[in-house]
Amino acid sequence: MAGTSQNQEYPTLNGIRILSLLWIISGHTSQLPSVLNIDNSLEWKSNVLEKPQYIYVLSGPVFLGVDAFFFLSGFLGAKSFLTLTEKSGQKVTLVMALRYIYRRFMRIQPLHLTSLCIFIGLISLVKWGAFWEIPKFHLDSCRLGWWANALLINNFVSLQYSVIGWTWYLSADFQFHLTIPLVIFLYVRAKRVMIAVVTLTCAASVITTTLISYFFKLTIHHPKAPPAIIIYSKPYCRYGPFLVGMILAILFVGKQSLYFKNRTQAALGWISALALMLTVISLAFVLDDTQSSYSVMAALYQGLHRTLWAVVLGLIFILCHEGYGGVVTTLLSFNVWGFLSKISYAGYLIHPIIIYFYCGLQEELFHYQDLNMLYLFIGHCALTFIIALLSTVLVEIPSQRLMQI
């Protein structure tokens, strides 16, 4: 969702964005058929939800790709607002803040509301197969909760009013962007106050998520919908990665020299990043999160792991940006990522629609196998990026150009 100039300035972010999107599509490719029409659900649960080798789908800490999006959004949003601040002579005014918020709202809504209308329209017109309960649920929900999507507060409404549920991310992201002008204002006027506010806010988010997880005994492995809604879509529980991105943007603007000044420091940086990454992933499989013996460590993990994942991404980004990435920099900077990143917003909105329609139009139960899922994943990705390109060209680009008039 970044501008072209920022894509060129930080090419490694494109790779992080698209690989995270592919991770999310992989998870939804496995998750949504399991809800609708899998005939061997027990085998699916014992494999996909429990075994570490399925981390690329739904095993372990789920949908960390969303936290990568929050991290990227925080970094690029803060970087953009800092640029505006520099042009205004280090001043943050109310008009500047309101203009930034308005542009963010208008950046999100055209494609968001278009995808909602297309989804609901197709649900109403298509002749469904035997497995259309979830699409019908979305149709009924739209009649009750469309206004929440229009106001970008649908992450606060109940499941009954949730319309195309994956758009909770857009609401949370917009709510996070409301805080950028305040944080940058404190950075310009009183850096120590900003540090105190940021530290307390991050601590409050971690503590809140930890306490809620412990009180409701929320499982780490693919939490069920009713308890998950308590923390999964709430901004006060998901703010950490966005905050990490914001702070990284501020550090980039204020830095006078490289953070890693030699290869020894860079090696320590890579060791720290990889160790933290392995810790976040491995603890999800060893901590006790069963209802009968729920541990404090499991709750603490729920409060910390998403923010720590953003720290990992931040370390990798700094190392690559300062020339210590090697093959990782090459991988994350492929030219194709730059192109796909321009349609990634549409891809995020479109891919669950494709999966829902594929599942809903089936006449028979679907049999889970790894090879079947691989073929579905490839097919969903291909259709996602084709339709995302069309959506970007026909809706997103024209709407952004209208804003510039």
N, C-alpha and C positions, 0 to 999 in steps of 0.2 A: 504494500500500500504506500510505498515511498515514492518520492518524485524521481524523475529521470536523473537529475544531477546527483542526488544522493546515491542512486544505484551505481553510477559511474565512480563516485568517490569511494564507496565501500563495496566493492564487488563481491566480497566474501559473504556479505549479508544475503545476497541473492540465493546462494547455495543453501544457507541455513533456512531461509524461508521456504524454498521449494522442497527440500528434503523433509522439513517438518510437515508441509502439506501432504506429501506422499505418505508419511507416517499416519497422518489423520485419516486419509482415504483408505489406507490399509486396515486401520482399526474399524472404520465404519463398514467396509466391505465384509468384514467378519461379524461385526456386532449386529447390524440391522437384519440380515437373513436369520440370525439366531433368534431374534425376537419374533419374526414373521413365520418362517416356513422351513425349518431344518428338521429332518426326520430322525437324526441321531444326535440330539442335543446333549445327552450325557457324555458322549465321546468328545463333542465340541468343548464342553466345560472342563473335562479332565485334561485336555490338551491345551487349548488356547488360553484358558484362564489361569492355569497352574504352572506350566512348564516354562523355564527361563528362555528356551530357544524361540518362544513365541513373543518375545519382547517387542518385536516389530509389528505386532498386531494388538493384542489386548492383555498380554501377560504382564504382571508386575505393575509398576506405576503407570496408570493409563493416561493417554492423551497428553504427554508432556510436550507434544508439538504445539498445542494451544498456548502453553506457557512460553514457548519460543516466540510465538506471534506477539504475545504481550511484551516480551523483552524487546523485540524489534520495534514495536510500536512506540514503546516508551523512549527508546534511544532516538529514533528518527523524529518523533514528535517534539521532544525536548531540543534536539539539534535544530529543527526548523524554527522553534520559538526563540532560541538563543540567537539565531541569525537575524530575526526580526528585531530583537533587542539591541544587537550591535548596530544595526542600521538606524535605530532611533536614538542613538547616543547613550546606550546603557539605561534606558528608561522603559519601565513597564507600566502602561496606562490601562485604564479600564476599557477604553475603546479598542486598544490592541488585543486585550484578552477576549472581549466579546466578539471581535472580528475573527479571531483564531477559532473560537468555539463554534461560531456560525459556519465557517468554512469546513470545519471538521464534520459537523452535522450534515452539511450538503455534500460532502465527499462520500459519506456512507449511504445516505438514504436513497438516492435514485436507483441504484442497482439492487439494494436491499428490498425495497418495496416492489420493484419490478419482478424480482425472483419470487416474492410472496404471491403476487397476483398470478404469475404463470403457474406456480405450484397448485394454488387453489383452483384456478381455471381448469387445469388438466385433470385434477381429481374429479371435478364435476362432470367432465365430458367423456373421460376414458371409460371404456367397458372393462371393469375390473374382473380379475379372476377370483379364486376362492379365498385368497389371503389378502384382504384389503382392510383389515381392522385398523391398522395404524394409519393409513391414508385417510380413512373415514374419521378417525379421532382428530387428525389435523384439520379436516374440513369443519367438524363441529366446533373445534377450539377457535377457529378463525372468526366464527360468528360472534364469539364472546370476547375474544382478546386481541383483535386486530389493532385496537387503539394503543396497546402496550408496545407493539412493534413500532408504530408511528412515532411514539414518544421516546423510544429507546429505553424503556424500563421493563422490558419483558423478562429480564432475569430476576425480577422481584415478584412476579405473579406466580400463582400456583400452576401445577401441571395442567389443570383443567382449562386454563386460559392460555397455555403455551402454544404459539403458532410457529411452525417450522422451528423446532426447539433448538437447533444448532445456532440460531441467530442470537442466542443469549450472549455469545462472545462479542457481538457488535455493540450491544448495550453496555456490557462491562467495559469494553475498550473506550467507548465514548465517555463513560463516567470517569474513567481514569484520566482522560485528556482534560477534563474539567480542572484537574489539580495542577496541570503543568504551569499555567500562568502564575499560580500562587508560589509554587516551588522556585520558579525562575525569579520571581519578584524578591523572595527571601534571599536567593543566591546573589542578586545584584545589590540588595540593601544591607543584608546582615547574614554573612556566611555562617557564623556560629549558630545563629538561630535556625538557619536552614538545616544544618547538621543535626541539631537537637530534634527538630520537627521530623525530619526524615527517619532518624533512628527510632524515635518513639512510635511513629506510624508503622514502621516495619515490625517492630516488636509487638505492637498491638495486633497487627494482622496475624502474626505467628501464634501469639497466645490465644487469640479468639478461635482460630482454626483448631488449635490443639485442644482447647477446652470443649468445643462443640464435638469434635471427633471422639473424645474420651467419654463425654456424657451420653452420646448416642451410639457409641461403640461402632463407629463407621469403619468398614473394612477397606483395606488397601486395594485388594484384588477386585477390580470391576464392581464397584459399589452399586447396589440396586438403586433404582430411580428415586423412590420416596426419601430415603435418608440422604442420598447424594445431592439432592436439590438444596439441602440445608447449607452445604459449603461449596459445591462444585461450581455453581453459577453466580455466587455472591461476590461482589467486588471487594468487600472487606476481608474475604478469605483468599482472593486471587491477586491482590495488589502487589505482592512482593516482586514477581518478575518484571512488572512494568516499572516499579520503583528502581530496580537494579539497572534497567535500561536508561532511565532518566539520569541517574547518578553517573553512569558511564559517559553519557553525552556531555554532562557538565565537566567531568574530568578531562575529556578530550579537548574541550574548548579552553580550559584553564591550564593545560599542561605546557611546560617549557622545554621538556626533553622527553626522550623515550622512557617508557616504564621498564623495559628490559634492555639493559645497556650492553650486555654481552651474552655469549652463548650459554654460559653457565647459569645465568639468571633465567634465560629462556628455557633451558632444560628443566630447571626447578619449576618454572611455570607450567610446562607440559606435564610434569609428574603430578603437580597439584591438581591440574584440571582433570587428568585421567583418573587419579585416585578418587577425587570427589564424584566423578561420573560413575565409577564402579560402585562407590558407596551408596549413592542414590538408587542405583538399579538393584544391587544385591540385597540391600536391607529389606526391600519389598518382599523378598522371598523367604526371609529368615525370621522376621518379626512376627510375634503372635498377635493376630487380629481376630481371633475367633470370639464369638459372643460370650462364651462361658468363661474365658480367661483373658479378656482383653487387657493388654499391657499399656503402661504409660508411654513406653518407647514407641509403640505403634501410633499413639495419638500425637506424640512429638514429631514423629516422622511425617504425619499428615500435615502438620503445621509448617515444616521446614523444607520438604523435598522439592517443592516447585520453585521456591526462591533459590535454593542451592543449584537447581538445574540452570536457572538464568545466570548464576555466577559462573558456572562451567562454560556456558556459551560466551559470556563476557570475556573470560580468560582466553578462550580459543580465538575470539575475534581480535583481541589486542595482539596476541602472538602472531596471527596471520598478517594483521595490518602493519606490524613493525618489522616484517620480513623474516620471521622465524617459523613460518607455517609449513614450508617445504611442500610435500605432496598434498597436505591438507588444504593449503592455499590454492593449489592447482585444481583440486577437486571442487572446492567451494566457489571458484571463480570461473567455471566453465561459461562460455558465452550463452549457451542455451538456457542457463539459469536466469540470466538477465532478461531474456525474452519472456520466459515463463513467469517471472516475478511480476511483470506488468499485467498479467491476467490472473494472478494468484487470488486476488480478492474475489473475482467472479468464480474462480475454481472452487474456493471454499464454499460459496453459497450454492453452487450448482451441483456438486458431486453427491450430496445426500438425496437430492431430488431424483437423480439418475438411479441411485441404488434403490430407493423406495419404489420407483416405477418398475424396475426390473423384478423386484420381489413381488410387488402387488399384482403383476400381470401373469404370474405363474399359475398353472392349473394343477400342479402336483407339488408335493414336498420336495425340498432341495436336500441332497445328501452331502454332508460335509466331508471333504477331502482336501488335503493341502494343494493338490494339483488343481482341483476345481476352484479353490479360492485364488490361486495364482492367476488363472485365466480370467476370473471375474475382476480381479484387481487391475490387470492390464487393460481389459475392456472398459472398466469404469474410468480409468485414468485417460484413456484415449478419447472417450466421449466427453469427459469433463473438460479437457483442454480445448477441444474443438468448439464446444458450446460456450466455454468461457471466452474464447477469442471473439466469437460472434457477439456475445453479450457486452464485452468491453467496447467493441467497435460501434455497436448500434445504440448502446445506452450510456455507458460510463464516460467515454470520451466526449460525446456530444454534450452531456450534462455538465462536464467540467469546463468545456469551452463556453457554454452559455454563462457560467459564473464569471468568466473573465471579460465578458462584454461590459 
